Amino acid sequence: GAERVEVPAKTLRELVDNLEAAHPGTREHLVEDDRLKPGLAAIVGHVATRRGLLQKLDSDTEVHFITAISGG
């Protein structure tokens, strides 16, 4: 898959919906029970969002989905 894609969206939810439309199967890796999957963080700009799929996006905002690191 592509390392980087450009997708227009006004919210994180719309971004996921538009990613799913362009790349079917993407949603199942990002969303569970209408929220971000446990252990997955959305970095919006340079900050981890706490608003989940409700997070608003500017037109030039970069979003990164990162899995949590755990271990001991």
C-alpha positions in Angstrom: 0.0 0.0 0.0 0.9 3.6 -0.3 2.9 5.3 2.5 1.1 8.6 2.0 -2.2 9.5 0.5 -4.1 12.8 0.2 -7.7 12.7 1.2 -10.0 15.7 1.7 -11.9 15.6 5.0 -13.3 18.0 7.6 -13.2 15.5 10.5 -11.3 12.3 11.4 -14.5 10.3 10.8 -14.9 11.8 7.3 -11.2 11.0 6.6 -11.8 7.4 7.6 -14.9 7.2 5.4 -13.0 8.7 2.4 -10.1 6.4 2.9 -12.5 3.5 3.0 -14.1 4.7 -0.3 -10.7 5.0 -2.0 -9.0 2.0 -0.4 -11.7 -0.6 0.7 -10.8 -2.5 3.8 -9.0 0.4 5.5 -11.8 1.1 8.0 -11.5 -2.4 9.6 -7.8 -1.6 10.5 -8.7 1.8 12.1 -12.2 1.7 13.6 -14.1 -0.7 15.9 -17.5 0.0 17.4 -17.6 3.5 15.8 -14.4 4.6 17.5 -10.7 4.3 16.9 -9.5 0.8 17.7 -8.0 0.2 21.1 -4.2 0.6 21.0 -4.4 3.0 18.0 -3.6 6.7 18.2 -4.4 9.4 15.7 -1.8 12.1 15.5 -3.4 15.2 14.0 -0.8 17.8 13.1 1.8 17.0 15.8 -0.6 16.2 18.6 -2.4 12.9 19.6 -6.1 13.7 19.5 -8.4 12.9 22.4 -11.5 13.7 20.4 -11.3 10.5 18.3 -13.4 10.5 15.1 -14.9 13.9 16.1 -11.6 15.6 15.7 -11.9 18.5 13.2 -9.3 18.8 10.5 -7.9 21.8 8.5 -7.4 21.3 4.8 -3.6 21.0 5.1 -3.5 18.9 8.3 -1.4 15.7 8.3 -2.8 12.8 10.1 -0.8 9.7 11.2 -2.3 6.5 12.7 0.2 4.9 15.1 -0.1 1.7 17.1 0.7 1.9 20.8 3.9 0.4 21.9 3.7 -1.9 24.9 5.9 -4.4 26.6 8.1 -4.7 29.6 
